[in-house]
Amino acid sequence: MPGVLLTEAKGINRRGVIVGSYSDLAGAVHGFIFDDPTVVTFDVPGAQQTLLMGINQREQLIGLFEDADGVRHGFVTHFGVAQPLEMPGASVTIPVDINDEGQIVGLFVPER
């Protein structure tokens, strides 16, 4: 992609759709979906940065986004719309993978 400094693939489903993130020339981080031959940018609305971490057969996406205050949040998409994914009592929730049933595994940092 033109104007890209770094690209990192993080997930792939059985259909071969790849998701990940890229940094643009301004240093902003965006999610991407690569469904050969098409590449689409995916940003959570209002987010400063979006990182895609995984995709399943139903094409649900998981990832992280940074809001306008610099706070990171986990998310999962349902029908293409990002929904917050927050572990109770966590300062940050990091989804890592999603299976075809929509079960998500990941990490969290407890609040202090």
Biopython code that builds the backbone (N, CA, C, O; Angstrom):
import numpy as np
from Bio.PDB.StructureBuilder import StructureBuilder

atoms = [
    (1, "MET", "N", (0.843, -1.171, 0.000)),
    (1, "MET", "CA", (0.000, 0.000, 0.000)),
    (1, "MET", "C", (0.893, 1.242, 0.000)),
    (1, "MET", "O", (1.848, 1.308, 0.774)),
    (2, "PRO", "N", (0.608, 2.204, -0.835)),
    (2, "PRO", "CA", (1.411, 3.430, -0.879)),
    (2, "PRO", "C", (1.310, 4.210, 0.441)),
    (2, "PRO", "O", (0.247, 4.252, 1.059)),
    (3, "GLY", "N", (2.403, 4.815, 0.859)),
    (3, "GLY", "CA", (2.400, 5.633, 2.062)),
    (3, "GLY", "C", (2.400, 4.849, 3.352)),
    (3, "GLY", "O", (2.018, 5.383, 4.394)),
    (4, "VAL", "N", (2.819, 3.589, 3.314)),
    (4, "VAL", "CA", (2.825, 2.736, 4.503)),
    (4, "VAL", "C", (4.259, 2.510, 4.960)),
    (4, "VAL", "O", (5.131, 2.168, 4.161)),
    (5, "LEU", "N", (4.493, 2.705, 6.260)),
    (5, "LEU", "CA", (5.824, 2.483, 6.828)),
    (5, "LEU", "C", (6.034, 1.050, 7.296)),
    (5, "LEU", "O", (7.107, 0.481, 7.095)),
    (6, "LEU", "N", (5.016, 0.466, 7.919)),
    (6, "LEU", "CA", (5.141, -0.865, 8.512)),
    (6, "LEU", "C", (3.795, -1.570, 8.429)),
    (6, "LEU", "O", (2.756, -0.973, 8.710)),
    (7, "THR", "N", (3.817, -2.828, 8.048)),
    (7, "THR", "CA", (2.605, -3.640, 7.999)),
    (7, "THR", "C", (2.833, -4.891, 8.832)),
    (7, "THR", "O", (3.892, -5.513, 8.747)),
    (8, "GLU", "N", (1.832, -5.267, 9.646)),
    (8, "GLU", "CA", (1.944, -6.457, 10.472)),
    (8, "GLU", "C", (0.657, -7.270, 10.360)),
    (8, "GLU", "O", (-0.413, -6.806, 10.751)),
    (9, "ALA", "N", (0.767, -8.483, 9.823)),
    (9, "ALA", "CA", (-0.380, -9.396, 9.752)),
    (9, "ALA", "C", (-0.504, -10.108, 11.092)),
    (9, "ALA", "O", (0.496, -10.553, 11.655)),
    (10, "LYS", "N", (-1.732, -10.218, 11.606)),
    (10, "LYS", "CA", (-1.957, -10.826, 12.916)),
    (10, "LYS", "C", (-2.882, -12.034, 12.878)),
    (10, "LYS", "O", (-2.790, -12.902, 13.747)),
    (11, "GLY", "N", (-3.770, -12.111, 11.892)),
    (11, "GLY", "CA", (-4.726, -13.205, 11.873)),
    (11, "GLY", "C", (-5.131, -13.574, 10.469)),
    (11, "GLY", "O", (-5.053, -12.764, 9.545)),
    (12, "ILE", "N", (-5.573, -14.833, 10.320)),
    (12, "ILE", "CA", (-6.051, -15.333, 9.028)),
    (12, "ILE", "C", (-7.140, -16.362, 9.302)),
    (12, "ILE", "O", (-7.035, -17.155, 10.237)),
    (13, "ASN", "N", (-8.187, -16.341, 8.479)),
    (13, "ASN", "CA", (-9.217, -17.366, 8.630)),
    (13, "ASN", "C", (-9.029, -18.436, 7.549)),
    (13, "ASN", "O", (-8.147, -18.310, 6.699)),
    (14, "ARG", "N", (-9.849, -19.480, 7.580)),
    (14, "ARG", "CA", (-9.686, -20.599, 6.632)),
    (14, "ARG", "C", (-9.948, -20.198, 5.188)),
    (14, "ARG", "O", (-9.512, -20.892, 4.269)),
    (15, "ARG", "N", (-10.649, -19.095, 4.972)),
    (15, "ARG", "CA", (-10.878, -18.602, 3.611)),
    (15, "ARG", "C", (-9.685, -17.833, 3.072)),
    (15, "ARG", "O", (-9.636, -17.495, 1.889)),
    (16, "GLY", "N", (-8.718, -17.558, 3.948)),
    (16, "GLY", "CA", (-7.525, -16.838, 3.530)),
    (16, "GLY", "C", (-7.600, -15.342, 3.707)),
    (16, "GLY", "O", (-6.726, -14.625, 3.219)),
    (17, "VAL", "N", (-8.627, -14.839, 4.396)),
    (17, "VAL", "CA", (-8.725, -13.407, 4.675)),
    (17, "VAL", "C", (-7.742, -13.090, 5.805)),
    (17, "VAL", "O", (-7.773, -13.720, 6.862)),
    (18, "ILE", "N", (-6.876, -12.112, 5.567)),
    (18, "ILE", "CA", (-5.834, -11.737, 6.516)),
    (18, "ILE", "C", (-6.181, -10.388, 7.135)),
    (18, "ILE", "O", (-6.649, -9.480, 6.447)),
    (19, "VAL", "N", (-5.947, -10.263, 8.451)),
    (19, "VAL", "CA", (-6.134, -8.992, 9.138)),
    (19, "VAL", "C", (-4.854, -8.612, 9.858)),
    (19, "VAL", "O", (-4.037, -9.465, 10.205)),
    (20, "GLY", "N", (-4.697, -7.320, 10.075)),
    (20, "GLY", "CA", (-3.534, -6.819, 10.786)),
    (20, "GLY", "C", (-3.600, -5.321, 10.888)),
    (20, "GLY", "O", (-4.679, -4.729, 10.870)),
    (21, "SER", "N", (-2.432, -4.707, 10.997)),
    (21, "SER", "CA", (-2.342, -3.264, 11.159)),
    (21, "SER", "C", (-1.198, -2.717, 10.333)),
    (21, "SER", "O", (-0.260, -3.435, 9.986)),
    (22, "TYR", "N", (-1.293, -1.425, 10.021)),
    (22, "TYR", "CA", (-0.200, -0.749, 9.333)),
    (22, "TYR", "C", (-0.044, 0.657, 9.883)),
    (22, "TYR", "O", (-1.000, 1.261, 10.370)),
    (23, "SER", "N", (1.187, 1.173, 9.796)),
    (23, "SER", "CA", (1.488, 2.548, 10.193)),
    (23, "SER", "C", (1.613, 3.386, 8.938)),
    (23, "SER", "O", (2.298, 3.001, 7.990)),
    (24, "ASP", "N", (0.945, 4.541, 8.930)),
    (24, "ASP", "CA", (1.062, 5.432, 7.774)),
    (24, "ASP", "C", (2.235, 6.404, 7.971)),
    (24, "ASP", "O", (2.898, 6.375, 9.008)),
    (25, "LEU", "N", (2.483, 7.247, 6.994)),
    (25, "LEU", "CA", (3.616, 8.170, 7.040)),
    (25, "LEU", "C", (3.515, 9.175, 8.189)),
    (25, "LEU", "O", (4.531, 9.697, 8.649)),
    (26, "ALA", "N", (2.301, 9.443, 8.648)),
    (26, "ALA", "CA", (2.102, 10.370, 9.763)),
    (26, "ALA", "C", (2.268, 9.680, 11.122)),
    (26, "ALA", "O", (2.222, 10.339, 12.161)),
    (27, "GLY", "N", (2.462, 8.345, 11.117)),
    (27, "GLY", "CA", (2.641, 7.600, 12.355)),
    (27, "GLY", "C", (1.370, 7.036, 12.943)),
    (27, "GLY", "O", (1.414, 6.394, 13.992)),
    (28, "ALA", "N", (0.232, 7.258, 12.295)),
    (28, "ALA", "CA", (-1.036, 6.697, 12.774)),
    (28, "ALA", "C", (-1.097, 5.205, 12.429)),
    (28, "ALA", "O", (-0.558, 4.768, 11.413)),
    (29, "VAL", "N", (-1.756, 4.444, 13.286)),
    (29, "VAL", "CA", (-1.903, 3.007, 13.079)),
    (29, "VAL", "C", (-3.348, 2.712, 12.702)),
    (29, "VAL", "O", (-4.281, 3.194, 13.344)),
    (30, "HIS", "N", (-3.521, 1.910, 11.644)),
    (30, "HIS", "CA", (-4.836, 1.554, 11.119)),
    (30, "HIS", "C", (-4.935, 0.035, 10.995)),
    (30, "HIS", "O", (-3.930, -0.638, 10.765)),
    (31, "GLY", "N", (-6.126, -0.494, 11.144)),
    (31, "GLY", "CA", (-6.354, -1.895, 10.859)),
    (31, "GLY", "C", (-6.541, -2.092, 9.366)),
    (31, "GLY", "O", (-6.928, -1.168, 8.651)),
    (32, "PHE", "N", (-6.261, -3.314, 8.898)),
    (32, "PHE", "CA", (-6.540, -3.633, 7.496)),
    (32, "PHE", "C", (-7.109, -5.036, 7.378)),
    (32, "PHE", "O", (-6.877, -5.906, 8.217)),
    (33, "ILE", "N", (-7.866, -5.221, 6.298)),
    (33, "ILE", "CA", (-8.420, -6.525, 5.933)),
    (33, "ILE", "C", (-7.965, -6.789, 4.506)),
    (33, "ILE", "O", (-8.245, -5.999, 3.605)),
    (34, "PHE", "N", (-7.259, -7.906, 4.300)),
    (34, "PHE", "CA", (-6.779, -8.286, 2.974)),
    (34, "PHE", "C", (-7.547, -9.515, 2.524)),
    (34, "PHE", "O", (-7.369, -10.606, 3.066)),
    (35, "ASP", "N", (-8.402, -9.330, 1.529)),
    (35, "ASP", "CA", (-9.162, -10.418, 0.918)),
    (35, "ASP", "C", (-8.776, -10.378, -0.554)),
    (35, "ASP", "O", (-9.404, -9.687, -1.356)),
    (36, "ASP", "N", (-7.737, -11.126, -0.895)),
    (36, "ASP", "CA", (-7.075, -11.072, -2.197)),
    (36, "ASP", "C", (-8.058, -10.920, -3.345)),
    (36, "ASP", "O", (-8.939, -11.764, -3.511)),
    (37, "PRO", "N", (-7.932, -9.875, -4.135)),
    (37, "PRO", "CA", (-6.836, -8.914, -4.234)),
    (37, "PRO", "C", (-7.122, -7.584, -3.536)),
    (37, "PRO", "O", (-6.401, -6.611, -3.757)),
    (38, "THR", "N", (-8.146, -7.524, -2.708)),
    (38, "THR", "CA", (-8.604, -6.253, -2.138)),
    (38, "THR", "C", (-8.043, -6.028, -0.736)),
    (38, "THR", "O", (-8.036, -6.939, 0.093)),
    (39, "VAL", "N", (-7.573, -4.809, -0.479)),
    (39, "VAL", "CA", (-7.154, -4.397, 0.856)),
    (39, "VAL", "C", (-8.067, -3.254, 1.293)),
    (39, "VAL", "O", (-8.237, -2.272, 0.571)),
    (40, "VAL", "N", (-8.650, -3.393, 2.482)),
    (40, "VAL", "CA", (-9.557, -2.384, 3.021)),
    (40, "VAL", "C", (-9.018, -1.935, 4.374)),
    (40, "VAL", "O", (-8.635, -2.765, 5.198)),
    (41, "THR", "N", (-8.989, -0.623, 4.607)),
    (41, "THR", "CA", (-8.629, -0.091, 5.918)),
    (41, "THR", "C", (-9.837, -0.223, 6.839)),
    (41, "THR", "O", (-10.970, 0.036, 6.435)),
    (42, "PHE", "N", (-9.579, -0.629, 8.085)),
    (42, "PHE", "CA", (-10.632, -0.725, 9.091)),
    (42, "PHE", "C", (-10.201, 0.076, 10.308)),
    (42, "PHE", "O", (-9.241, -0.293, 10.984)),
    (43, "ASP", "N", (-10.895, 1.161, 10.593)),
    (43, "ASP", "CA", (-10.663, 1.975, 11.783)),
    (43, "ASP", "C", (-11.942, 2.030, 12.595)),
    (43, "ASP", "O", (-13.023, 2.236, 12.043)),
    (44, "VAL", "N", (-11.825, 1.847, 13.908)),
    (44, "VAL", "CA", (-12.975, 2.034, 14.786)),
    (44, "VAL", "C", (-13.336, 3.521, 14.735)),
    (44, "VAL", "O", (-12.458, 4.365, 14.911)),
    (45, "PRO", "N", (-14.603, 3.858, 14.501)),
    (45, "PRO", "CA", (-14.997, 5.271, 14.428)),
    (45, "PRO", "C", (-14.558, 6.058, 15.661)),
    (45, "PRO", "O", (-14.798, 5.639, 16.793)),
    (46, "GLY", "N", (-13.914, 7.199, 15.429)),
    (46, "GLY", "CA", (-13.452, 8.067, 16.502)),
    (46, "GLY", "C", (-12.137, 7.657, 17.142)),
    (46, "GLY", "O", (-11.637, 8.358, 18.022)),
    (47, "ALA", "N", (-11.571, 6.539, 16.718)),
    (47, "ALA", "CA", (-10.330, 6.048, 17.327)),
    (47, "ALA", "C", (-9.110, 6.783, 16.776)),
    (47, "ALA", "O", (-9.076, 7.166, 15.607)),
    (48, "GLN", "N", (-8.113, 6.971, 17.634)),
    (48, "GLN", "CA", (-6.834, 7.525, 17.213)),
    (48, "GLN", "C", (-6.007, 6.460, 16.489)),
    (48, "GLN", "O", (-5.282, 6.761, 15.541)),
    (49, "GLN", "N", (-6.128, 5.201, 16.954)),
    (49, "GLN", "CA", (-5.420, 4.076, 16.358)),
    (49, "GLN", "C", (-6.302, 2.838, 16.445)),
    (49, "GLN", "O", (-7.110, 2.702, 17.364)),
    (50, "THR", "N", (-6.140, 1.943, 15.487)),
    (50, "THR", "CA", (-6.865, 0.676, 15.489)),
    (50, "THR", "C", (-5.893, -0.437, 15.129)),
    (50, "THR", "O", (-5.152, -0.328, 14.152)),
    (51, "LEU", "N", (-5.897, -1.507, 15.915)),
    (51, "LEU", "CA", (-5.088, -2.687, 15.632)),
    (51, "LEU", "C", (-6.021, -3.883, 15.516)),
    (51, "LEU", "O", (-6.766, -4.167, 16.454)),
    (52, "LEU", "N", (-6.003, -4.585, 14.401)),
    (52, "LEU", "CA", (-6.780, -5.810, 14.249)),
    (52, "LEU", "C", (-5.902, -6.981, 14.650)),
    (52, "LEU", "O", (-4.741, -7.062, 14.251)),
    (53, "MET", "N", (-6.466, -7.895, 15.447)),
    (53, "MET", "CA", (-5.707, -9.026, 15.984)),
    (53, "MET", "C", (-6.169, -10.377, 15.433)),
    (53, "MET", "O", (-5.376, -11.318, 15.387)),
    (54, "GLY", "N", (-7.428, -10.494, 15.018)),
    (54, "GLY", "CA", (-7.918, -11.792, 14.571)),
    (54, "GLY", "C", (-9.210, -11.693, 13.790)),
    (54, "GLY", "O", (-9.902, -10.675, 13.802)),
    (55, "ILE", "N", (-9.513, -12.797, 13.105)),
    (55, "ILE", "CA", (-10.732, -12.918, 12.298)),
    (55, "ILE", "C", (-11.160, -14.379, 12.315)),
    (55, "ILE", "O", (-10.315, -15.274, 12.317)),
    (56, "ASN", "N", (-12.464, -14.624, 12.329)),
    (56, "ASN", "CA", (-12.944, -16.000, 12.259)),
    (56, "ASN", "C", (-13.695, -16.231, 10.943)),
    (56, "ASN", "O", (-13.742, -15.349, 10.086)),
    (57, "GLN", "N", (-14.279, -17.416, 10.792)),
    (57, "GLN", "CA", (-14.984, -17.766, 9.552)),
    (57, "GLN", "C", (-16.222, -16.895, 9.323)),
    (57, "GLN", "O", (-16.624, -16.675, 8.181)),
    (58, "ARG", "N", (-16.822, -16.403, 10.404)),
    (58, "ARG", "CA", (-17.989, -15.512, 10.277)),
    (58, "ARG", "C", (-17.556, -14.073, 10.018)),
    (58, "ARG", "O", (-18.377, -13.159, 9.949)),
    (59, "GLU", "N", (-16.232, -13.898, 9.876)),
    (59, "GLU", "CA", (-15.611, -12.599, 9.618)),
    (59, "GLU", "C", (-15.856, -11.597, 10.739)),
    (59, "GLU", "O", (-15.930, -10.391, 10.502)),
    (60, "GLN", "N", (-15.981, -12.109, 11.970)),
    (60, "GLN", "CA", (-15.951, -11.248, 13.141)),
    (60, "GLN", "C", (-14.491, -10.873, 13.360)),
    (60, "GLN", "O", (-13.598, -11.713, 13.246)),
    (61, "LEU", "N", (-14.262, -9.613, 13.673)),
    (61, "LEU", "CA", (-12.917, -9.110, 13.906)),
    (61, "LEU", "C", (-12.736, -8.820, 15.388)),
    (61, "LEU", "O", (-13.686, -8.452, 16.079)),
    (62, "ILE", "N", (-11.508, -8.988, 15.869)),
    (62, "ILE", "CA", (-11.171, -8.569, 17.224)),
    (62, "ILE", "C", (-9.949, -7.670, 17.153)),
    (62, "ILE", "O", (-9.149, -7.762, 16.222)),
    (63, "GLY", "N", (-9.813, -6.810, 18.137)),
    (63, "GLY", "CA", (-8.646, -5.947, 18.151)),
    (63, "GLY", "C", (-8.668, -4.959, 19.291)),
    (63, "GLY", "O", (-9.410, -5.101, 20.263)),
    (64, "LEU", "N", (-7.822, -3.946, 19.136)),
    (64, "LEU", "CA", (-7.676, -2.869, 20.111)),
    (64, "LEU", "C", (-7.850, -1.541, 19.403)),
    (64, "LEU", "O", (-7.539, -1.411, 18.219)),
    (65, "PHE", "N", (-8.345, -0.562, 20.126)),
    (65, "PHE", "CA", (-8.331, 0.792, 19.592)),
    (65, "PHE", "C", (-7.958, 1.751, 20.710)),
    (65, "PHE", "O", (-8.165, 1.473, 21.891)),
    (66, "GLU", "N", (-7.406, 2.879, 20.309)),
    (66, "GLU", "CA", (-7.045, 3.928, 21.252)),
    (66, "GLU", "C", (-7.995, 5.091, 21.048)),
    (66, "GLU", "O", (-8.144, 5.598, 19.937)),
    (67, "ASP", "N", (-8.640, 5.514, 22.137)),
    (67, "ASP", "CA", (-9.608, 6.612, 22.013)),
    (67, "ASP", "C", (-8.897, 7.969, 22.013)),
    (67, "ASP", "O", (-7.670, 8.031, 22.080)),
    (68, "ALA", "N", (-9.669, 9.042, 21.938)),
    (68, "ALA", "CA", (-9.118, 10.396, 21.847)),
    (68, "ALA", "C", (-8.303, 10.777, 23.076)),
    (68, "ALA", "O", (-7.456, 11.668, 23.003)),
    (69, "ASP", "N", (-8.550, 10.107, 24.216)),
    (69, "ASP", "CA", (-7.806, 10.384, 25.448)),
    (69, "ASP", "C", (-6.565, 9.505, 25.591)),
    (69, "ASP", "O", (-5.856, 9.585, 26.594)),
    (70, "GLY", "N", (-6.304, 8.662, 24.582)),
    (70, "GLY", "CA", (-5.140, 7.778, 24.637)),
    (70, "GLY", "C", (-5.366, 6.498, 25.419)),
    (70, "GLY", "O", (-4.412, 5.777, 25.712)),
    (71, "VAL", "N", (-6.619, 6.202, 25.763)),
    (71, "VAL", "CA", (-6.954, 4.989, 26.507)),
    (71, "VAL", "C", (-7.240, 3.869, 25.514)),
    (71, "VAL", "O", (-7.970, 4.066, 24.542)),
    (72, "ARG", "N", (-6.664, 2.695, 25.760)),
    (72, "ARG", "CA", (-6.863, 1.546, 24.866)),
    (72, "ARG", "C", (-8.039, 0.692, 25.327)),
    (72, "ARG", "O", (-8.273, 0.498, 26.519)),
    (73, "HIS", "N", (-8.775, 0.187, 24.323)),
    (73, "HIS", "CA", (-9.951, -0.643, 24.571)),
    (73, "HIS", "C", (-9.927, -1.837, 23.629)),
    (73, "HIS", "O", (-9.494, -1.722, 22.483)),
    (74, "GLY", "N", (-10.391, -2.978, 24.112)),
    (74, "GLY", "CA", (-10.599, -4.118, 23.231)),
    (74, "GLY", "C", (-11.925, -3.963, 22.516)),
    (74, "GLY", "O", (-12.803, -3.232, 22.973)),
    (75, "PHE", "N", (-12.073, -4.661, 21.379)),
    (75, "PHE", "CA", (-13.351, -4.650, 20.673)),
    (75, "PHE", "C", (-13.523, -5.939, 19.886)),
    (75, "PHE", "O", (-12.562, -6.647, 19.584)),
    (76, "VAL", "N", (-14.770, -6.216, 19.567)),
    (76, "VAL", "CA", (-15.158, -7.303, 18.668)),
    (76, "VAL", "C", (-16.213, -6.727, 17.733)),
    (76, "VAL", "O", (-17.024, -5.902, 18.153)),
    (77, "THR", "N", (-16.214, -7.146, 16.483)),
    (77, "THR", "CA", (-17.237, -6.651, 15.563)),
    (77, "THR", "C", (-18.387, -7.634, 15.474)),
    (77, "THR", "O", (-18.198, -8.850, 15.509)),
    (78, "HIS", "N", (-19.571, -7.083, 15.358)),
    (78, "HIS", "CA", (-20.783, -7.847, 15.083)),
    (78, "HIS", "C", (-21.425, -7.186, 13.876)),
    (78, "HIS", "O", (-21.832, -6.027, 13.940)),
    (79, "PHE", "N", (-21.514, -7.924, 12.772)),
    (79, "PHE", "CA", (-22.057, -7.405, 11.516)),
    (79, "PHE", "C", (-21.324, -6.137, 11.083)),
    (79, "PHE", "O", (-21.935, -5.193, 10.583)),
    (80, "GLY", "N", (-19.992, -6.132, 11.283)),
    (80, "GLY", "CA", (-19.154, -5.020, 10.836)),
    (80, "GLY", "C", (-19.088, -3.821, 11.756)),
    (80, "GLY", "O", (-18.385, -2.854, 11.463)),
    (81, "VAL", "N", (-19.818, -3.868, 12.880)),
    (81, "VAL", "CA", (-19.833, -2.744, 13.826)),
    (81, "VAL", "C", (-19.018, -3.129, 15.060)),
    (81, "VAL", "O", (-19.257, -4.171, 15.671)),
    (82, "ALA", "N", (-18.056, -2.282, 15.418)),
    (82, "ALA", "CA", (-17.202, -2.542, 16.578)),
    (82, "ALA", "C", (-17.976, -2.339, 17.878)),
    (82, "ALA", "O", (-18.602, -1.302, 18.093)),
    (83, "GLN", "N", (-17.916, -3.362, 18.743)),
    (83, "GLN", "CA", (-18.530, -3.310, 20.065)),
    (83, "GLN", "C", (-17.410, -3.402, 21.102)),
    (83, "GLN", "O", (-16.487, -4.197, 20.923)),
    (84, "PRO", "N", (-17.463, -2.617, 22.178)),
    (84, "PRO", "CA", (-16.420, -2.687, 23.202)),
    (84, "PRO", "C", (-16.312, -4.085, 23.800)),
    (84, "PRO", "O", (-17.307, -4.795, 23.944)),
    (85, "LEU", "N", (-15.104, -4.459, 24.139)),
    (85, "LEU", "CA", (-14.824, -5.748, 24.778)),
    (85, "LEU", "C", (-13.910, -5.450, 25.959)),
    (85, "LEU", "O", (-12.702, -5.288, 25.789)),
    (86, "GLU", "N", (-14.484, -5.379, 27.147)),
    (86, "GLU", "CA", (-13.742, -4.983, 28.337)),
    (86, "GLU", "C", (-13.918, -6.038, 29.422)),
    (86, "GLU", "O", (-15.045, -6.400, 29.762)),
    (87, "MET", "N", (-12.821, -6.527, 29.961)),
    (87, "MET", "CA", (-12.851, -7.440, 31.093)),
    (87, "MET", "C", (-13.145, -6.622, 32.350)),
    (87, "MET", "O", (-12.463, -5.628, 32.597)),
    (88, "PRO", "N", (-14.145, -7.014, 33.155)),
    (88, "PRO", "CA", (-14.433, -6.257, 34.380)),
    (88, "PRO", "C", (-13.189, -6.189, 35.280)),
    (88, "PRO", "O", (-12.512, -7.195, 35.494)),
    (89, "GLY", "N", (-12.903, -5.000, 35.797)),
    (89, "GLY", "CA", (-11.759, -4.817, 36.680)),
    (89, "GLY", "C", (-10.431, -4.668, 35.968)),
    (89, "GLY", "O", (-9.380, -4.662, 36.610)),
    (90, "ALA", "N", (-10.461, -4.545, 34.632)),
    (90, "ALA", "CA", (-9.224, -4.416, 33.860)),
    (90, "ALA", "C", (-9.010, -2.974, 33.432)),
    (90, "ALA", "O", (-9.965, -2.253, 33.140)),
    (91, "SER", "N", (-7.743, -2.558, 33.396)),
    (91, "SER", "CA", (-7.442, -1.243, 32.837)),
    (91, "SER", "C", (-7.313, -1.333, 31.321)),
    (91, "SER", "O", (-7.602, -0.370, 30.611)),
    (92, "VAL", "N", (-6.876, -2.497, 30.825)),
    (92, "VAL", "CA", (-6.778, -2.740, 29.381)),
    (92, "VAL", "C", (-7.154, -4.203, 29.122)),
    (92, "VAL", "O", (-6.713, -5.098, 29.842)),
    (93, "THR", "N", (-7.962, -4.436, 28.101)),
    (93, "THR", "CA", (-8.319, -5.783, 27.652)),
    (93, "THR", "C", (-7.738, -5.966, 26.256)),
    (93, "THR", "O", (-7.953, -5.137, 25.372)),
    (94, "ILE", "N", (-6.998, -7.063, 26.062)),
    (94, "ILE", "CA", (-6.332, -7.311, 24.781)),
    (94, "ILE", "C", (-6.826, -8.643, 24.213)),
    (94, "ILE", "O", (-6.340, -9.699, 24.617)),
    (95, "PRO", "N", (-7.787, -8.607, 23.277)),
    (95, "PRO", "CA", (-8.216, -9.851, 22.644)),
    (95, "PRO", "C", (-7.118, -10.340, 21.700)),
    (95, "PRO", "O", (-6.516, -9.547, 20.976)),
    (96, "VAL", "N", (-6.863, -11.644, 21.711)),
    (96, "VAL", "CA", (-5.769, -12.212, 20.923)),
    (96, "VAL", "C", (-6.268, -13.108, 19.795)),
    (96, "VAL", "O", (-5.686, -13.117, 18.710)),
    (97, "ASP", "N", (-7.336, -13.856, 20.038)),
    (97, "ASP", "CA", (-7.847, -14.757, 19.003)),
    (97, "ASP", "C", (-9.336, -14.978, 19.206)),
    (97, "ASP", "O", (-9.857, -14.821, 20.311)),
    (98, "ILE", "N", (-10.020, -15.346, 18.116)),
    (98, "ILE", "CA", (-11.458, -15.622, 18.141)),
    (98, "ILE", "C", (-11.706, -16.874, 17.317)),
    (98, "ILE", "O", (-11.192, -17.004, 16.206)),
    (99, "ASN", "N", (-12.500, -17.804, 17.864)),
    (99, "ASN", "CA", (-12.809, -19.005, 17.091)),
    (99, "ASN", "C", (-14.108, -18.810, 16.317)),
    (99, "ASN", "O", (-14.747, -17.762, 16.414)),
    (100, "ASP", "N", (-14.491, -19.825, 15.549)),
    (100, "ASP", "CA", (-15.664, -19.704, 14.686)),
    (100, "ASP", "C", (-16.979, -19.618, 15.457)),
    (100, "ASP", "O", (-17.998, -19.218, 14.893)),
    (101, "GLU", "N", (-16.972, -19.991, 16.749)),
    (101, "GLU", "CA", (-18.162, -19.847, 17.583)),
    (101, "GLU", "C", (-18.230, -18.475, 18.243)),
    (101, "GLU", "O", (-19.202, -18.165, 18.931)),
    (102, "GLY", "N", (-17.198, -17.650, 18.037)),
    (102, "GLY", "CA", (-17.171, -16.312, 18.616)),
    (102, "GLY", "C", (-16.543, -16.255, 19.992)),
    (102, "GLY", "O", (-16.597, -15.215, 20.649)),
    (103, "GLN", "N", (-15.939, -17.365, 20.451)),
    (103, "GLN", "CA", (-15.250, -17.358, 21.741)),
    (103, "GLN", "C", (-13.904, -16.665, 21.582)),
    (103, "GLN", "O", (-13.169, -16.917, 20.626)),
    (104, "ILE", "N", (-13.594, -15.793, 22.528)),
    (104, "ILE", "CA", (-12.402, -14.946, 22.430)),
    (104, "ILE", "C", (-11.454, -15.263, 23.578)),
    (104, "ILE", "O", (-11.886, -15.430, 24.719)),
    (105, "VAL", "N", (-10.167, -15.344, 23.274)),
    (105, "VAL", "CA", (-9.143, -15.474, 24.287)),
    (105, "VAL", "C", (-8.249, -14.240, 24.219)),
    (105, "VAL", "O", (-8.143, -13.594, 23.177)),
    (106, "GLY", "N", (-7.615, -13.925, 25.328)),
    (106, "GLY", "CA", (-6.736, -12.769, 25.323)),
    (106, "GLY", "C", (-6.112, -12.525, 26.682)),
    (106, "GLY", "O", (-5.993, -13.428, 27.509)),
    (107, "LEU", "N", (-5.723, -11.299, 26.886)),
    (107, "LEU", "CA", (-5.037, -10.867, 28.092)),
    (107, "LEU", "C", (-5.730, -9.632, 28.655)),
    (107, "LEU", "O", (-6.470, -8.944, 27.952)),
    (108, "PHE", "N", (-5.479, -9.362, 29.934)),
    (108, "PHE", "CA", (-5.938, -8.092, 30.472)),
    (108, "PHE", "C", (-4.956, -7.624, 31.532)),
    (108, "PHE", "O", (-4.242, -8.418, 32.144)),
    (109, "VAL", "N", (-4.940, -6.319, 31.731)),
    (109, "VAL", "CA", (-4.121, -5.707, 32.773)),
    (109, "VAL", "C", (-5.068, -5.239, 33.860)),
    (109, "VAL", "O", (-5.956, -4.428, 33.594)),
    (110, "PRO", "N", (-4.897, -5.739, 35.096)),
    (110, "PRO", "CA", (-5.814, -5.324, 36.153)),
    (110, "PRO", "C", (-5.658, -3.861, 36.513)),
    (110, "PRO", "O", (-4.572, -3.292, 36.396)),
    (111, "GLU", "N", (-6.761, -3.252, 36.956)),
    (111, "GLU", "CA", (-6.691, -1.879, 37.451)),
    (111, "GLU", "C", (-5.873, -1.875, 38.733)),
    (111, "GLU", "O", (-5.846, -2.857, 39.475)),
    (112, "ARG", "N", (-5.216, -0.765, 38.975)),
    (112, "ARG", "CA", (-4.423, -0.671, 40.211)),
    (112, "ARG", "C", (-5.098, 0.211, 41.207)),
    (112, "ARG", "O", (-4.580, 0.410, 42.306)),
]
sb = StructureBuilder()
sb.init_structure("model")
sb.init_model(0)
sb.init_chain("A")
sb.init_seg("    ")
for serial, (resi, resn, name, xyz) in enumerate(atoms, 1):
    if name == "N":
        sb.init_residue(resn, " ", resi, " ")
    sb.init_atom(name, np.array(xyz, "f"), 0.0, 1.0, " ", f" {name:<3s}", serial, name[0])
structure = sb.get_structure()
